[in-house]
């Protein structure tokens, strides 16, 4: 059976966010697809006026089609890993039965699991202050450094922030309003991952996500990394996280019981 992995990035990011993790999966035999959501709209600078027309459902639909394309090409549903907002999209794909396994990496939370703390407010302060669904937003530099890159060496901050993309205010609003996911429809193995130092998707909220999918027909697993933060995709300790996820993905389904 082919080992295909769909990798879904977070808000403000592109497929390049997976550049550090991807080689570890490929070395373990996984064929990885890491698309950028709407790259012609979600630009690094000067986003088009049409970007705020996109909503969260459009992002889900795009990744659902990406998963179905992989299935058409390989004859098998891919596994999925999603980071931050991508983790919430991955939950939606698992609910829709479009994937074979799902990893939610420091994910944005569905409606009943959401928590907003002061660190989250500061991270997204420029978005919160205006709350305009008709605008395009890039997380402000200070918030990105504080809430996303707090476990990344400071010398790397500018280079990472230079790759930050604009996102639709409608998408921010949809996530804030709350996205509903029925864990009773998730019938594939899932792994939820929290990072204890995460200031953007609080570990306490991600633990609730893990508890939610522990109640699924196929009870989900949960890992928490005490020394990592939101940019777990490329910070000290990331290689160990990849090794753990690979081991989980490769574990026979029955062995998880």
N, C-alpha and C positions, 0 to 999 in steps of 0.2 A: 504494500500500500504506500502511495506517495506521501511524503511528509511535507505538507504545504502549510505555511504560516502567514496569515494576513496580519500586518502590523499597523495599528491605527494610532496616529499621533494625537497630541493634546491641543488645546486651544492656544492660538498664537504660534504654533509650530508647523513644520512640514515633515515630510518623510525622512529628511536628513536627521531628525531627532534620534532615529534608530541606528545611526552610523556606528556608534560604539558597541551596541548590543548585537547588532546583526551578524557580525563575523562569528560570534560564539554559537549562535543557532545554526549557521551554515556549516560550521565545522562539525556539528553534531548530525548533519545530514538533512537539515531542514531547508526547503526552498522558500525563500522569503520574498514577500511582496510588501513594499512600504510606500504606498502612494501618498501624495499630498492632496488633501481635499481642495478642490476648486482652485488650483494654483493661479489661474488667470484672474480670479477675483480676490483671493486672499494673498495679496502681494506684500512685499517687504516695505514698500513705500507707495504713496499716492494710490490708494485703492480706488477702484471704479465706484461710481455712484450706485451701481447695482448691487454691491456687496450686501448691504443691509436687507435686501430682498430675500436672502437665504435664511432659512430657519433650521433648527436642530433636526427636524424631520428630513430636510434635504441632505444633511450630512449623513444621517442614518441610511437613507435611500442610496446614496452614492456608495457607501461601504457594503451595503447589502448586495448591490450589483457587482462590486469587486469580488465578494465571496462567491457569488453565483458563477461569475466568469471563471474563477479558479476551479469550481466544481465541474463546469462544462469541459474545461481543458484537461482535467486530471481524472474525472470520473468519481471524485471523492470530495466531500466537504472539507474545507481547510480548518485548521485550528486558528484561533484569533488571540492576539494580545493587544490590549489597548491601554494607553497611558493617559491619566488625567481625564480630560473630556473624552478621549478615545476609549478609556475604560468604561465610560457610560454608554458610548456607542456599541462597544463589544457586548455589554449586557443586553442591549436591544437585539443584537444579532443572535445571541444565545436564546433569548426569548422566542425569536422567530424561527428557531430551528435551522439556521443557515450555516452553523459551524459544528465541528466535531468535538472541540474542547475550547475553553475560554479562560484567559488569564486577564484579570483586572488589576492593573498596576497603578498604585496610588490613585484610584479612580475618583472622578466626580461621582456624586452619590445620587441615586434615585430619590424621589420625593420624600419618602418617610425616613430616610437615613441622613438627610442633610443636616449639617451643623455649620454655623457661621460664628467664628471667633474673631478677636481683634486682629490676629495675624492675617486672617483671610481678608478682612476689611482693608488692611493696609496694603496687602498685595494687589488688590484690585480696586484701589481707592479711586483712580481716575475714571473707572467705569461706573462705580457706585455713585459718585458725586453727580453724574448727569443722568444715568439710567435712561438713555435715549435709544430705543430700538431702531431708529432710523439713521443711526450713525455707525461708522466703522471704528473699531477700537484696536489699539495695540497696548498691552499692559505696560504701564509706565516703567521707566528704567529702574527707579528706586524700589518699586514694588517687586519687580522681577528679581532684582538682586536679593532683596530681603526674603521673599516668600518662596522663590523657586530655586535660587542658586546658593542658599545659605550653607550647604555642605560642599560646595565647589570652590576650589582655590580662587581667590579674588583675581589673580592674574588672567584667568580664563573668562571672566564675566563679560567683558566687552565683546569678545569674539562670539560668544554664545548669543548675547542679546542682539548682535548684528543680524542674526538669522531669524529674529522674531517677526511674525507676520500679523497683519491686521485680520480681525475677525468681525463677523456680523454682530451688531448690537442686538439683533433679533435672537441670535443664538444665545448670547449671554442672558437675555431676558427669559428665553425658554427654559434654560437650565435653572435660573433663579426661581421661576414659577414652580418648577418641579417636574421631572420626567417620571412617569409611572412605568414600572417593569413588574410583571407578574412572575415571581419566582416559581410558582406552581407550574409554569410552562417551560421552565429550564430543565431539560432532561439530559443534559450532557455534563461531563465533569467540569467544574469551575475551580479556579484558584484566585482568591482575593489577596492582594499584597498591600500592606500598610508600611509606612516608614515613620518611625517614632518622632523624628525631627521635622516632619512635614509641616510647613506653615500655610500651605495653599489648599491642600485637602487633608484636613486634620485626621490624625491616626484614630482618634476616638470615633469619628464619623465612618472611616473606612472599616473599623471593627464592626460597626453596625451592618455594613454591606456584607461582610463575611458571615455575620449571623443570619442575615436574610437568605443567603444562598445555601447556608447549612440546612435550611428548611426545605430546599428544593427536592423533587423526587429523587434526584441523584445528589446527595448532600455534598456541598462544596467544601473545599479546603481553604485554610487561611494561614498565611505566613506574615510575620512582622519583623522588620529589620531595625534594630535599635540605633544603629549608627548612620542611617541614611535619611534623606529628606526627599523633597518633591522631584528633584532632578536625578532620581534614581537611575534614569536611563544612561547617565554619563557622569558619575561622581565616584569618589573613592569607595570601593566595595562593589561596584557594579558587576564586575566579572564573577564574583561569587553569587550574586543574585541570578545572573544568567545561568550559571551552572546548576543552581537549584531549580530554576524553571525548566531547563532541559530535562533534568532528571524526572521532574513531575510530568512533563509532557510525554516522556518515553515510558512511563510506568504503565504496565498493563492495566486496563480498566478495572478488572476484577480485584486487582491487588490493593486498590484504594479502600476497599470496604473495611 
